[in-house]
Amino acid sequence: MIKGSVDLIQLRGKRQSVDELVDLAAELHELTTRSFTPLIVNDHAEIARRVPVEGVHVGQDDDSIEVVRRKAGRDVVVGKSTHSLDQARAAQREGADYIGFGPIFATPTKPDYEPIGLKDIKQAHLDVNLPIFCIGGIKVDNLEQVITAGARRVAIVSGLLKAPDIAEYARVAKRLLTSSFDIRHSKF
């Protein structure tokens, strides 16, 4: 992923203990620091207290943003998963630094959530003045649809991790996002 120039990496280990995640985060952070790639840990703010990761990401049923900041014991970026426009607006009011918005499509990483589809992506960007990462079932094959719907940032999980060449897959996705952003913001 680092060779493919991803903008950040999230460590998500739903089946590992906090101690296992601390060890893994410490090892990963050595790699991500060398490449200036931020490392965000999922769910467990106490990891940020023990490893100098750049941030923590929480879901709707996890600790509040305020509790996460207190548990981390230092200034870290805190993101929150949202599954509707109301949740996106609430996360901004709560003090999130960024939000995850989705799942856009069905995904094995969020099997309990019904996909929200593409229709609210533009409105989310109008309602929320934070970086928004569209997430859920996004792959290179459907990325243009997501971009056309208004996405500026995406999180790709299974498509990236299952790719035969992870670095090249990351580069292709980044090129699609960058070229779309350049077209939307160029002056004609």
Backbone as numpy.savetxt, mean C-alpha at the origin, in Angstrom:
# Nx Ny Nz CAx CAy CAz Cx Cy Cz
12.03 -7.02 -6.10 11.21 -5.82 -6.10 12.06 -4.57 -6.10
13.13 -4.59 -5.32 14.03 -3.43 -5.28 14.66 -3.23 -6.65
15.11 -4.31 -7.29 15.70 -4.19 -8.63 14.68 -3.67 -9.64
13.41 -3.90 -9.39 12.35 -3.41 -10.26 11.91 -1.99 -9.93
12.56 -1.37 -8.95 12.32 0.03 -8.56 10.93 0.29 -7.99
10.41 -0.66 -7.20 9.15 -0.36 -6.52 9.37 0.83 -5.60
8.31 1.56 -5.33 8.43 2.77 -4.51 8.42 2.49 -3.02
7.81 1.40 -2.61 7.85 0.98 -1.21 7.49 -0.48 -1.12
7.84 -1.08 0.00 7.56 -2.50 0.23 6.82 -2.61 1.55
5.77 -3.44 1.54 5.04 -3.70 2.78 5.29 -5.14 3.20
5.64 -5.31 4.46 5.81 -6.64 5.05 4.49 -7.03 5.68
3.89 -8.08 5.12 2.59 -8.55 5.59 2.73 -10.02 5.90
2.64 -10.38 7.18 2.77 -11.77 7.58 1.65 -12.15 8.52
0.54 -12.57 7.97 -0.65 -12.85 8.77 -0.50 -14.11 9.63
0.41 -14.99 9.25 0.55 -16.26 9.99 1.80 -16.31 10.87
2.58 -15.24 10.86 3.82 -15.22 11.65 3.59 -14.50 12.98
4.38 -14.88 13.96 4.32 -14.20 15.26 5.00 -12.84 15.13
4.74 -11.98 16.10 5.38 -10.66 16.09 6.89 -10.82 16.16
7.39 -11.75 16.96 8.85 -11.94 17.04 9.44 -12.38 15.70
8.74 -13.27 15.00 9.21 -13.67 13.67 9.21 -12.48 12.71
8.16 -11.66 12.79 8.07 -10.49 11.93 9.13 -9.46 12.26
9.47 -9.32 13.54 10.54 -8.40 13.94 11.85 -8.84 13.29
12.15 -10.14 13.37 13.39 -10.65 12.76 13.40 -10.42 11.25
12.28 -10.72 10.61 12.19 -10.54 9.16 12.27 -9.06 8.79
11.59 -8.21 9.56 11.62 -6.77 9.29 13.05 -6.23 9.42
13.77 -6.69 10.41 15.16 -6.23 10.60 16.02 -6.62 9.40
15.86 -7.86 8.94 16.62 -8.34 7.78 16.23 -7.57 6.52
14.93 -7.40 6.30 14.47 -6.67 5.12 14.88 -5.21 5.16
14.82 -4.62 6.34 15.13 -3.19 6.44 16.58 -2.90 6.06
17.47 -3.83 6.33 18.87 -3.66 5.88 18.91 -3.52 4.36
18.13 -4.33 3.65 18.10 -4.28 2.18 17.39 -3.02 1.68
16.24 -2.71 2.26 15.47 -1.57 1.76 16.16 -0.25 2.06
16.87 -0.18 3.16 17.58 1.06 3.50 18.67 1.36 2.48
19.37 0.33 2.04 20.43 0.52 1.05 19.90 1.08 -0.26
18.66 0.77 -0.59 18.08 1.23 -1.85 17.14 2.43 -1.65
17.07 2.93 -0.43 16.18 4.07 -0.11 14.72 3.73 -0.40
14.35 2.47 -0.21 12.97 2.02 -0.39 12.31 1.91 0.98
11.27 2.70 1.23 10.62 2.61 2.54 10.03 1.22 2.79
10.13 0.77 4.03 9.54 -0.50 4.45 8.41 -0.20 5.43
7.22 -0.68 5.08 6.03 -0.51 5.90 5.67 -1.89 6.45
5.38 -1.98 7.74 4.95 -3.25 8.32 3.44 -3.22 8.49
2.84 -4.37 8.35 1.40 -4.48 8.43 0.98 -4.87 9.85
-0.02 -4.19 10.36 -0.74 -4.52 11.60 -0.04 -4.22 12.91
1.25 -4.47 13.04 1.91 -4.50 14.35 2.83 -3.30 14.58
2.30 -2.28 15.24 3.09 -1.08 15.52 4.28 -1.37 16.41
4.19 -2.40 17.24 5.32 -2.72 18.12 6.57 -3.11 17.34
6.41 -3.57 16.11 7.58 -3.85 15.27 8.34 -2.56 15.01
7.61 -1.47 14.77 8.25 -0.17 14.50 8.99 0.36 15.73
8.63 -0.10 16.89 9.35 0.28 18.10 10.71 -0.44 18.16
10.77 -1.63 17.57 11.96 -2.47 17.68 12.86 -2.44 16.44
12.29 -2.05 15.30 13.03 -2.00 14.03 12.74 -0.63 13.41
13.73 0.05 12.86 13.51 1.40 12.34 12.81 1.46 10.98
11.73 0.67 10.84 10.95 0.71 9.59 10.34 2.10 9.44
9.95 2.42 8.23 9.43 3.76 7.95 7.96 3.92 8.28
7.21 2.82 8.38 5.80 2.99 8.63 5.08 1.73 9.05
3.80 1.93 9.38 2.90 0.85 9.81 1.59 1.02 9.04
1.04 -0.09 8.58 -0.25 -0.07 7.90 -1.25 -0.88 8.71
-2.43 -0.31 8.94 -3.46 -1.00 9.73 -4.76 -1.11 8.94
-5.56 -2.07 9.35 -6.86 -2.27 8.74 -7.96 -1.66 9.59
-9.17 -1.82 9.13 -10.34 -1.27 9.82 -10.53 -1.86 11.21
-10.13 -3.10 11.41 -10.33 -3.76 12.70 -9.09 -3.74 13.59
-8.06 -3.02 13.17 -6.82 -2.93 13.94 -6.84 -1.69 14.82
-5.72 -1.42 15.46 -5.60 -0.24 16.32 -5.88 1.04 15.56
-6.32 2.06 16.29 -6.53 3.38 15.69 -5.18 3.98 15.32
-5.20 5.01 14.48 -3.98 5.70 14.07 -3.27 6.24 15.32
-4.01 6.82 16.24 -3.43 7.38 17.46 -2.72 6.30 18.28
-3.35 5.15 18.44 -2.74 4.05 19.20 -1.49 3.53 18.48
-1.56 3.43 17.16 -0.40 2.97 16.39 0.80 3.90 16.63
0.56 5.19 16.56 1.65 6.15 16.77 2.23 6.02 18.18
1.36 5.83 19.15 1.82 5.68 20.54 2.64 4.39 20.70
2.13 3.28 20.14 2.84 1.99 20.24 4.19 2.03 19.52
4.24 2.73 18.39 5.50 2.80 17.64 6.55 3.56 18.44
6.13 4.51 19.25 7.05 5.24 20.11 7.94 6.24 19.38
7.64 6.50 18.14 8.41 7.45 17.34 7.57 7.86 16.14
8.06 8.83 15.41 7.33 9.33 14.26 7.47 8.35 13.10
6.36 7.74 12.70 6.33 6.84 11.56 5.15 7.20 10.68
5.22 6.81 9.43 4.11 6.95 8.51 3.07 5.89 8.90
1.80 6.30 8.93 0.74 5.33 9.26 -0.32 5.37 8.16
-0.56 4.21 7.57 -1.59 4.08 6.55 -2.73 3.23 7.05
-3.88 3.38 6.40 -5.07 2.63 6.81 -5.80 2.09 5.59
-6.23 0.83 5.69 -7.05 0.22 4.65 -8.46 0.76 4.73
-9.02 1.08 3.57 -10.40 1.54 3.51 -11.11 0.80 2.39
-12.42 0.62 2.58 -13.19 -0.19 1.63 -14.41 0.56 1.09
-14.46 1.85 1.35 -15.57 2.68 0.87 -15.15 4.15 0.95
-15.92 5.01 0.29 -15.63 6.44 0.38 -15.77 6.93 1.82
-16.77 6.45 2.54 -16.95 6.87 3.94 -15.73 6.49 4.78
-15.23 5.28 4.61 -14.05 4.86 5.36 -12.82 5.67 4.95
-12.71 6.00 3.68 -11.57 6.81 3.21 -11.59 8.18 3.87
-12.76 8.81 3.88 -12.88 10.13 4.53 -12.60 10.02 6.03
-13.08 8.96 6.66 -12.87 8.76 8.10 -11.38 8.57 8.41
-10.67 7.85 7.56 -9.23 7.63 7.78 -8.48 8.95 7.70
-8.88 9.82 6.79 -8.24 11.14 6.71 -8.51 11.93 8.00
-9.76 11.93 8.46 -10.09 12.65 9.70 -9.32 12.07 10.90
-9.09 10.76 10.87 -8.38 10.08 11.95 -6.89 10.42 11.98
-6.37 10.92 10.87 -4.96 11.32 10.83 -4.04 10.39 10.06
-4.60 9.52 9.22 -3.76 8.65 8.40 -2.87 9.48 7.48
-1.70 8.95 7.18 -0.78 9.60 6.24 -1.08 9.21 4.80
-1.68 8.04 4.60 -2.10 7.56 3.29 -3.18 6.53 3.52
-3.90 6.17 2.47 -4.89 5.10 2.59 -4.70 4.07 1.49
-5.10 2.84 1.82 -5.29 1.80 0.83 -6.77 1.81 0.50
-7.14 1.74 -0.76 -8.53 1.83 -1.17 -8.88 0.61 -2.01
-9.77 -0.22 -1.50 -10.14 -1.43 -2.23 -10.76 -2.46 -1.30
-10.83 -3.69 -1.69 -10.23 -4.23 -2.90 -10.98 -3.81 -4.16
-10.24 -3.40 -5.16 -10.81 -3.00 -6.43 -11.39 -4.23 -7.13
-10.62 -5.30 -7.17 -11.05 -6.57 -7.75 -10.95 -7.65 -6.68
-11.51 -8.81 -6.93 -11.38 -9.93 -6.00 -9.91 -10.28 -5.82
-9.56 -10.64 -4.59 -8.16 -10.94 -4.29 -8.05 -11.94 -3.15
-7.08 -12.85 -3.24 -6.89 -13.81 -2.15 -6.36 -13.15 -0.87
-5.79 -11.95 -0.95 -5.28 -11.30 0.26 -6.40 -10.66 1.08
-7.57 -10.47 0.48 -8.74 -9.91 1.19 -9.98 -10.74 0.84
-9.97 -12.03 1.21 -11.07 -12.90 0.78 -12.42 -12.55 1.41
-12.42 -11.85 2.53 -13.68 -11.53 3.22 -14.32 -10.25 2.72
-13.68 -9.55 1.80 -14.20 -8.28 1.32 -14.71 -8.40 -0.11
-15.91 -7.88 -0.32 -16.49 -7.80 -1.66 -15.72 -6.73 -2.43
-15.32 -6.99 -3.68 -14.64 -5.95 -4.46 -15.51 -4.70 -4.60
-14.87 -3.54 -4.50 -15.63 -2.29 -4.62 -15.67 -1.78 -6.05
-14.83 -2.32 -6.92 -14.84 -1.92 -8.32 -14.12 -0.61 -8.56
-14.29 -0.10 -9.76 -13.55 1.07 -10.24 -14.29 2.39 -10.04
-15.59 2.35 -9.82 -16.42 3.55 -9.93 -16.10 4.66 -8.92
-15.58 4.35 -7.75 -15.35 5.38 -6.73 -13.91 5.90 -6.66
-13.04 5.44 -7.54 -11.64 5.84 -7.47 -11.48 7.35 -7.68
-12.10 7.90 -8.72 -11.99 9.35 -8.96 -12.54 10.14 -7.78
-13.70 9.72 -7.26 -14.33 10.44 -6.16 -13.46 10.37 -4.90
-12.82 9.25 -4.68 -11.93 9.13 -3.51 -10.82 10.17 -3.59
-10.28 10.39 -4.79 -9.22 11.38 -4.96 -9.74 12.81 -4.79
-11.02 13.03 -5.04 -11.61 14.34 -4.81 -11.92 14.57 -3.33
-12.36 13.51 -2.65 -12.80 13.62 -1.25 -11.65 13.58 -0.25
-10.56 12.93 -0.62 -9.47 12.68 0.33 -8.20 13.35 -0.17
-7.61 14.13 0.68 -6.39 14.86 0.33 -5.17 14.14 0.90
-5.05 12.87 0.59 -3.94 12.02 1.04 -3.51 11.16 -0.14
-2.31 10.62 -0.11 -1.97 9.60 -1.11 -2.92 8.41 -0.97
-3.44 7.95 -2.09 -4.37 6.82 -2.12 -3.75 5.72 -2.97
-3.59 4.55 -2.35 -3.08 3.38 -3.05 -4.26 2.46 -3.34
-4.63 2.31 -4.60 -5.67 1.35 -4.95 -5.07 -0.04 -4.81
-5.85 -0.95 -4.25 -5.34 -2.28 -3.95 -6.42 -3.32 -4.20
-5.99 -4.51 -4.45 -6.91 -5.63 -4.54 -7.06 -6.16 -5.94
-6.37 -7.24 -6.24 -6.51 -7.91 -7.52 -5.93 -7.14 -8.69
-5.13 -6.12 -8.40 -4.55 -5.32 -9.48 -3.31 -6.03 -10.01
-3.29 -6.15 -11.32 -2.18 -6.80 -12.02 -1.85 -5.96 -13.25
-0.75 -6.25 -13.88 -0.38 -5.52 -15.09 -1.49 -5.60 -16.13
-2.17 -6.75 -16.20 -3.23 -6.95 -17.20 -4.43 -6.03 -17.02
-4.72 -5.59 -15.78 -5.87 -4.72 -15.57 -5.47 -3.33 -15.06
-4.18 -3.07 -15.01 -3.69 -1.82 -14.46 -4.17 -0.61 -15.25
-4.23 -0.71 -16.58 -4.69 0.44 -17.37 -6.13 0.81 -17.03
-6.98 -0.18 -16.76 -8.36 0.09 -16.34 -8.38 0.90 -15.04
-7.53 0.51 -14.11 -7.48 1.15 -12.80 -6.96 2.59 -12.96
-5.98 2.76 -13.81 -5.43 4.10 -14.06 -6.49 4.98 -14.75
-7.17 4.42 -15.74 -8.21 5.15 -16.45 -9.33 5.58 -15.49
-9.59 4.77 -14.47 -10.62 5.09 -13.48 -10.16 6.18 -12.51
-8.87 6.57 -12.58 -8.40 7.68 -11.76 -7.30 7.37 -10.78
-6.84 6.13 -10.72 -5.79 5.77 -9.77 -4.47 6.46 -10.11
-3.79 6.89 -9.07 -2.45 7.49 -9.22 -1.38 6.59 -8.63
-1.79 5.76 -7.67 -0.87 4.83 -7.01 -1.60 3.50 -6.86
-0.85 2.41 -6.92 -1.44 1.09 -6.72 -0.52 0.24 -5.87
-1.12 -0.75 -5.24 -0.36 -1.79 -4.57 -0.64 -3.08 -5.33
0.41 -3.76 -5.71 0.27 -5.03 -6.44 0.92 -6.10 -5.58
0.18 -7.17 -5.33 0.70 -8.23 -4.47 0.88 -9.51 -5.27
-0.21 -10.25 -5.50 -0.06 -11.58 -6.10 0.50 -11.53 -7.52
0.09 -10.57 -8.32 0.64 -10.47 -9.68 2.14 -10.32 -9.66
2.62 -9.51 -8.76 4.06 -9.27 -8.63 4.77 -10.50 -8.07
4.25 -11.05 -6.99 4.93 -12.17 -6.33 4.90 -13.46 -7.14
3.92 -13.59 -8.02 3.83 -14.81 -8.84 4.47 -14.64 -10.22
4.98 -13.46 -10.51 5.59 -13.21 -11.82 6.87 -14.02 -11.98
7.12 -14.53 -13.19 8.37 -15.26 -13.42 9.60 -14.37 -13.24
9.45 -13.07 -13.52 10.54 -12.12 -13.34 9.96 -10.92 -12.57
10.10 -10.96 -11.27 9.50 -9.94 -10.40 10.01 -8.55 -10.74
11.30 -8.41 -10.98 11.86 -7.09 -11.28 11.26 -6.52 -12.56
11.16 -7.33 -13.60 10.60 -6.85 -14.86 9.12 -6.51 -14.71
8.39 -7.32 -13.98 6.97 -7.06 -13.73 6.80 -5.71 -13.03
7.63 -5.46 -12.04 7.59 -4.18 -11.32 7.91 -3.02 -12.26
8.90 -3.20 -13.11 9.27 -2.14 -14.06 8.13 -1.83 -15.03
7.46 -2.88 -15.53 6.35 -2.69 -16.45 5.21 -1.93 -15.76
4.87 -2.34 -14.56 3.80 -1.66 -13.82 4.16 -0.21 -13.56
5.39 0.03 -13.19 5.82 1.41 -12.90 5.79 2.27 -14.17
6.21 1.67 -15.30 6.16 2.41 -16.57 4.73 2.80 -16.92
3.79 1.88 -16.74 2.39 2.17 -17.02 1.88 3.32 -16.15
2.20 3.26 -14.88 1.77 4.34 -13.97 2.44 5.66 -14.31
3.72 5.63 -14.55 4.46 6.86 -14.82 4.03 7.49 -16.13
3.88 6.69 -17.18 3.49 7.26 -18.48 2.08 7.81 -18.40
1.21 7.17 -17.66 -0.15 7.68 -17.50 -0.15 9.00 -16.74
0.65 9.09 -15.70 0.75 10.31 -14.90 1.32 11.45 -15.75
2.34 11.14 -16.53 2.96 12.16 -17.39 1.95 12.68 -18.42
1.14 11.80 -19.00 0.14 12.21 -19.99 -0.92 13.08 -19.34
-1.41 12.68 -18.15 -2.47 13.44 -17.49 -2.00 14.81 -17.01
-0.70 14.96 -16.76 -0.21 16.21 -16.19 0.66 17.02 -17.15
0.70 16.61 -18.41 1.49 17.40 -19.37 0.67 18.58 -19.84
1.37 19.61 -20.26 0.71 20.81 -20.78 0.78 20.76 -22.30
-0.36 20.84 -22.93 -0.42 20.79 -24.39 -0.53 22.17 -24.96
